[in-house]
Amino acid sequence: MSRVPPVRVVRAATAVRTALQTLTRRMVPPEIGLLELASGFMGTQALYAAAKLGIADVLANGPLAADDIAAEAGSDPDATYRLLRACVMFGIFTEESDGRFGLAPLGSRLRSGVPGSMLPVILMLGDPQYQGPWGRLAYSVETGKPAVEVALGKQLWEYLDENPEFAATFNNAMTCLTTLDWPTVAAAYDFTPYSTIVDIGGGHGQLLALMLGASPTAKGVLQEREALVGPAEAQLREAGVRDRCRIESGSFFETAPSDGDLYVLRRVIHDFDDEQAVEILTNVRRHMPRGSTLLLLESVVPAGSTPHFAKTLDLDMLIFVGGRERTGRQFTTLLDRAGFRMTRIIPTVSTLSLIEAVPGR
């Protein structure tokens, strides 16, 4: 695992980057700035098309002419050239002096099956089934309701249950993001004191596998919906920790394992409004043994105008599930209502923070 820089270093670098972006915006006329901002979707879709066609894998062994890339990808040669030319502008590919195209550092992370690959995430973000609800953001702002039901005709979880292909795309992206966040989580938190780690709503089990890898003597429990038990079995077995795990199916509104000493919920609470979040947390606390610890892995919205990914992710939660990202004070209030006492918020160099709490009564 590569060395994770200290949080203070990342914050300083982010401040410099933000200042440069602010300066750049001030140097262009407002109408041009707005046009560039509104055209951002074009970059998303160009990236998605390149990912869908597997162009990065085609270029894995070195630069190729556009016609050769098209032949490998099964695409139209002229249209492929035009896509490659645009992606060069976005920093995804390079164009050699002889006209061949190669992989830029950004594009190398579009390859499948390589460390740090972002391919599953790009395949989700660019998918029409993901983009469609974002096109209805104004509806969510006008009504305060998720736009996903207008765009897709169903609540998100119901839609995923009935559309296994997109569900696989969605869950693969979540697994990828878990892996992406893990080095920063591992650098910020010691999992070795815990003997039984319970992952509530842990998806395919990737996070639980990583936590058990960091705590070789611990046992694990994964609680998820019935539909995800099979994929979780496979993931935990592939990670070599299945013999240390138990998988329980069930709703975190109704039940939770009762034998853990660390209960982890990664990006679960942000899927719900305050009342539902309190209901989940209250249920988990009811099943937690005395002396156990709760750990929420969530983005924490900073105060004021400080830039943070959580401020746009908050709109994503509004659109898809009616949830929200929260400030530190809001998390304190939420946990107090559910009978917890927050002990600390641990920042990381990623967009996640670790929110630790213990049963308060």
Secondary structure, DSSP 4 states (H G I P E B T S, - for coil): -PPPPPHHHHHHHHHHHHHHHHHHHHTS-HHHHHHHHHTHHHHHHHHHHHHHHTHHHHTTTS-B-HHHHHHHHT--HHHHHHHHHHHHHTTSEEE-TTS-EEE-HHHHTTSTTSTT--HHHHHHHTSHHHHHHHTTHHHHHHHSS-SHHHHHSS-HHHHHHH-HHHHHHHHHHHHHHHHHHHHHHHHH---TT-SEEEEET-TTSHHHHHHHHHSTT-EEEEEE-GGGHHHHHHHHHHTT-GGGEEEEE--TTT---SS-SEEEEES-GGGS-HHHHHHHHHHHHHHPPTT-EEEEEE-BPPSTT---THHHHHHHHHHHTS---B-HHHHHHHHHHTTEEEEEEEE-SSS-EEEEEEE--
